[in-house]
Amino acid sequence: MVVNEKILLWLRLNEAKGVGRISIKRLYDRFGSVEGIFEADEAELGKVEGIRRGIVKELNNKAHQDFAEAELERCEKAGVRIIALDFPEYPANLRQIPDPPPVLYVKGEFNKDDERAVAVVGSRNHNEYGEFMAKRLGSGLARFGITVVSGMARGIDSLAQASALDAGGRSIAVLGSGLDVVYPPEHKNLYERISENGAVISEFPLGEGPSAENFPRRNRIISGLSMGVVVVQANNPQSGSLITARAALEQGRNVYAVPGNAGSVWAKETNRLIKQGAVLVESAEDIVFDLFPSMGVKVDEMGSLFQSAEKREELSAGLRGKEEELYSLIPEPEEGSVEMDHLIRKSGLAANEAQSILTELELSGLIEKLPGGKWRKRRIAQ
């Protein structure tokens, strides 16, 4: 069967009334293909849990065929691909959850490396610390070769995804609307960047607006694509980031949380997650070192993945002026480390200016902060 004919069958199945995502997954598991589902008779279909009588008539509803044909034509005009549950390029992590989307609308490309994905989520409203940690985690994960997944929402989500792209990594954005409805609209540029360096995806048809009931469905895709979910900041127990964390737990994925000051409104829910068993994280390394042993990679091998000599040369070549001067004062790992007061004295910079430059150098992956407020250059792979 040609690809478009298969897609039409999946769109028809997805439109069928009374057949939810869990039931579609059961049908797929039972018959092995969408063709097998449509070829089965009423008695065979009825043996699948959750499938009601009259399913064959519903599957052959002409209105669903008309919708499928029109939707496929709209997608072709919009440059949007549709991939379905039995397509080879369907994300392997997502296929494993109990209720995977039968069809995904995609702008961009998946690749094999996207199986190593971590979701970074958090509040739309955040403080300066939340912004710093979103950028730190997004760029840090990207430098480990890990795809950053999120919802392209205002705040923590988009900060983490933009930072991953800035670090030369990949990102996947999951929308709660059709792919032709960019939400929030001011993230149009980020949408384009992600589609060029990863994928923007949705399970919703073209033209679907960002209604409130769509976002919990969107959030279970974010966690489903990922090996783990890290919550940076959350100040509402009903927030989307906490819904994503709960979905991750239900899907058997790891949950991480960034700690914050006791009593801070921004840290209330992340600290609660840690009390409930989420792994406390302060850096991308914390997440990677927790995940990779389960993938058969030893922790002591991870440093060699962090920064190659070529990558350091590429990053340091872009330094100019005060950034270049301050970077030259920071020792290699084998030479020890240096305190900020020493850097201020040697560089002649004001404390706030030196701190700002150090933060940018850290986010770029050139240096790392050690306990006690000391700094050193990143270790180079041997």
N, C-alpha and C positions, 0 to 999 in steps of 0.2 A: 504493500500500500504506500502511495506517495505521501510525503510529509504533510502536505496541506489537507489531504483526506483524513489523515490520522488526527490532525489538529481539530478539524471540524467535529469529529466524533467526541473528542475530549471536551470541546466547548458545549456540545449538546448534552453530554453527561453532566457537566458542571451546572448547566441551567435546569436540569431536571428537578421538579418540585418533590420534596419529601426524601431526597437523597443527600444527606449531609456529607461533610468531608471525611468523617470517620467511616461512614458506610461506603463511600467511594473507595477509600483505601482497602476496606475489606473485600470489595468486589474485585479490585485490582489484584490483591493477594490471592484470591480464589481462582480467578480466570487467567491471570498472567499478562493480559494485554487489554487495551480498550476494545480491540476487535473482538476478543473473546467475550467481553461483557455484552456487546451488542448481538453477538451470535447466539448467546444462551437463551433458552426458553424460560417461560414464567416459572416452571417448577424448579429449574436449576438455580435461577436467581433467588427464588424464595427460600432456598436453603441457607442463604447468607444472612447472618444476624442483622436485624434492623431494616431489612428490605420488605416493604409492604406489597400487598397485592396490587395488580394493575401497573407494575413497573414497566412492562414492555410497551404498553400504550404511552406511558409518560416519556419513555426514551425516544419514541418515534413521533413525538409531538412536532408538527410542522413548524410551529412558532419557534421552537428551539433551533431547528435547521435554518430558518430564515435569519435568526439572530447570529448564529455561528458564521454564516456566509458573509453577512454584513460586517461583523466584527473583524473577521480575517482581512477583509478588504480595507477597513479603516486602519488596521495595524500596518498593512503593507504601505499605505500612503504616509503613515506617520513614522516609518522607519523603526517600528517596534516588532520584535520577534516574540513568538509564543513558544514556550517549551512546556512539555507535559511530563507527567509522573514517570512514564516509561521511556523518556528520551535519555540517551547516554549523558548529555550535558546537564541533566537535572542535578542540582547539588546533592551529593551523597549524604551529608549531615541532615539536610532537611527531609530527605526521603524516609529517614528513620523514625520521625516523630509520629504519634498516633493519628494526627489529622493534617497531613501535609496538603498544601494547596494543589488541587489536581492540575491546574494550569498556572504558569507564571508568565507575566508580561515582562519583557526584558529589553533594556536599552544598555548596550555594552556587551561585555563578554565575561563568562566565568572561566577560570582555569583551574588546573589541578591543585595549585597552591592555595586556593580559596578554601580547601578543606581544613587548613590551619587558620581558623578565623576566631576572633574574640570580639564580642559585642561590648561597646563602651556606651553607657547610657547615664542619664542624670537629668537634673532639673532644668527647665527652661530659664528659670530665674536662679542665678548663682552669684557667689561672691568672687573676689579676686583669687582666692585659694582654689576654688572649684575650677576656674578658668585655667589656672596654672596646671592643675592635676590632669584636666582633660587633654590639654596640649601635650603634657609630659607622657601620658599613657599612649595617646594616639601616635605620636612620633616614635616613641620607644618601641611599641609593638611593630610598627612598620619597619624599623631598622632590624628587627629580628626576622623579617620576612613573613609576618603574620598579617592577614587581611583584617582590617577594622570594619566591623559591621555596626550600623546604627540606623536611626530613622530620619536623619537629615533635619531634625527638628531644631528650633531655636535653642541656643544655650549649649549645654554639655555635648549633646549629640553631634552637632555640626562643628563645634570646636575640635573634637577628637578626630572627626573624619577629615577636616581640612588639614589638620596637623599631620595626619598619616600621609596625605598626598604631598604635602610640603617636604616630607622626609623621603620622598621617592617611593612610597608604598602604594598599596591597593586598598580600595574600600568598596563596600557594598551598601547601598542605601535602600531601605525598604519603605515604600510609601503607603500611606493610608488612603490613597486616592488613585485614580487612573494615572497612567504615566504621562498623559497629555495635560494633567492638572498639577503643575508644580506647586507644592505647598511645603513651607511658606514661600510666597512668590519671590521674596528677596533672595532666596537661595538658588535662583536660576543658574548663576555662574557655578556654584558648587555642584548642582545637578549635572551640568555639562562636564565638569572636571571628573566627577566620579564615573560617569558613563564612558569617559575616555581612558580611565585608569581603574577599571573594575566594572561594576554594573549597578544600574538603578532598576529596581524590580517592584512588582506589585502583583497581588492576586485579583485586583479589582479591574473591571473592564474600563476601556477608554471612556472618558466623560464623567466617571464617578468622582464626586466631590469628596472632600475630607471631612466626612461626618463623624460625630463622636463615637458611634458604635463600630466604626472601622478600625480604630486604633488598637483595641485589645487583640483583634485578629492579626493586625500588623505586628504587634509585639511578640506573638508566639512564633512568627516567622524569623524575627531578629534573633531570638534565642535558638531557634531550630537550626539556623545556618551556622551557629557558633559552637565551639568546644566549651566556651565559658562566657559568662556575663559579668562585667564589672560595673558596679553602681558608684558613681563619683560623688554626687550630692543628691539628696531627696528630702523635701520638707513637707511632703503630704503622703500619708499612708495609702492613699488611693491613686498615687501618681503612676504614670505609664511606666516609669523605670522600675518600680516595684512590681508591677504586673509582669514586666519582662523577666524579672528575677524569679517570680513565682512560676512562670512558665518554664524557665530553665530548670528549676527543681523538679517539676513534673516530667520533664523530658530527660532527666538524668544528667543534666549538664552542671558544670561547676559554677558556683556563685562567689564573686569577690566583691569587696566593698572597701572604699577609701575611708579611713577614720577621720574624725574631726574633733574639734574642741567640745568638751562636755558642756551641755547647755546651749550650744549653738543651734539655731533653728535649721541651719544648713546640714548639720551632722546628725540630727535626731534619728532619722530613719536608717542612715548607713551604719551608725553605731549600733542600732537595734539589730540590723542584719548580722553584724559581727557577733553580737551576743547570742544570736540564734544559730550560729555555726558557719556563717560566711567567712571566707578566708580574708584576713586583713592584708591589704596591699598598699605599698607606697611607691611602687615603680613597676615598669613593664617586666623587669627581671623577676619580680615576685610571682607574676602570673605565669611567665614562661617556665620558670623552674618548677612550678607546681604542675603544669600541664604536660611538659615534655617527657617526664619519666614514664607516664602512661602510654607514650608513643614509642617507647624503646630508645629514647635518647637520654644519655647521661647528663646530669646537670653540669659536670665539669667540662663538657664539650661545648656548652652553649656560648661561652665567651668567644670562641672562634667564629661564631656566626654573627657576632655583634657588629664588628667593624673590620673591614679589610683595609690593607694599606692603601689600596686604590680609592676606597670610599673616603678614608680620612683625607687623602690628597685632594679629592674632589671638593670636599666640604671646606677644608682650610684654604683652598685657592680663592674662595669667595670672600675671605675676610679682608677688611680694610681698616685703616686708621686705628682707633682705640681698641676695637675688637681684636685685631691682629696683634697689637702690642700686649694686651692682657693675656691672650692665648699663649704667647711666647714665654710668659712668666710661669706658666703652669707646668709642673714636672710630668715626665713619663711615669707609668705605674712602678717600674723598677727603681725609680729615683725617689720614691716616697710621695708626699703630698704637701700642700701648702695651705696656710690659713688665710682667710680673707684680709685680715689686718696687714699681713705681709704684702699681699697684692696691692692694697691701697697705697702703702708706703712706697713700693717700687714704681707703681704706675703714676702716682700723683693724682689719681681720680678721686672724686667725692664718693662717699660710701654708697649712696643710692645709685649713682651712675655705674659703679663697679658691680653692684648687685644685679642691676638690670642686664649688663653685658654678660655676666656669668650665667644668668638664667637663660639668655638666648643661646649661649654656647652649649649649655646643658641640653636644651630642647633640640638643638641641631644634632646632638649625639657626639660632639667632639670631646666633652669633658664630663666627669661625674662627680657628684657630691658624696662625701664620705661622712660617717658619724663624727660628731665633734665640729662640724662646719668646715671641714677641710676639702680641698679640691685636687684632682689629678686628671690627666688626659685619659681617655678611654684606652683599654687594652687592645692591641692590634692582633688579629688572627695570625697564628704561626703556621 
